[in-house]
């Protein structure tokens, strides 16, 4: 019996070592948005972008944030909420802890909100909270709040023209991936048009799996590659 037990444990150890070798190598920024006085959570608009050129940009609408810091770049993060003064910080991947996380809780103080943000031509925003059914173009109802932020942005910027850019993971059939990425940006466009945004202000482009954010062979990396990005063409 002792010999049988020994033989069974060897493959388990081997599998564990392989899984460890494929661990996610990305560094993540994480934190909470709280009231500086009461320490209660505050729902806020959170905008982050890579430094120094802002090649990677994302927007969240929550009382917490989490995003990957690609290529070990520093990121600026701006937090805005009605009734509170906006806060801006710089996050450095060099400050990551042993779990590869840069932890920064952001406290907001009561004050005036910032004026409407100016969106620059060429700016790209990743719709991080946009969720589709696996392998399909049907948008999950959980994504509506994210898309409504885009609707409000376009209504506040009446001259804005955007391009929705669809991406899938690099794995799978290239033609199928291209088709799926086009169907997904078309679905987003249909939602925006249903909210009274003119069709002529929304362009679409499919990339399939040709522009992955990460080639790490981990579930998280594959998830990040499946995304829709918004590019400002005119404003």
Secondary structure, DSSP 8 states (H G I E B T S, - for coil): -HHHHHHHHHHHHHHHHHHHHT----EEEEEEEEETTT--B--EEEEEEETTT--SEEEEEESEEEEEEGGG--EEEEEE-TTB--EEEEE-GGG--TTSEEE--EEE-BS---------TT-EEE-TT--B-TTS--B-GGGHHHHHHHHHHHHHSTT-EEEEEEE--SSS-HHHHHHHHHHHHHHHHHHHHHTT--GGGEEEEEEETSS-S----SHHHHHHHSEEEEEEEE-
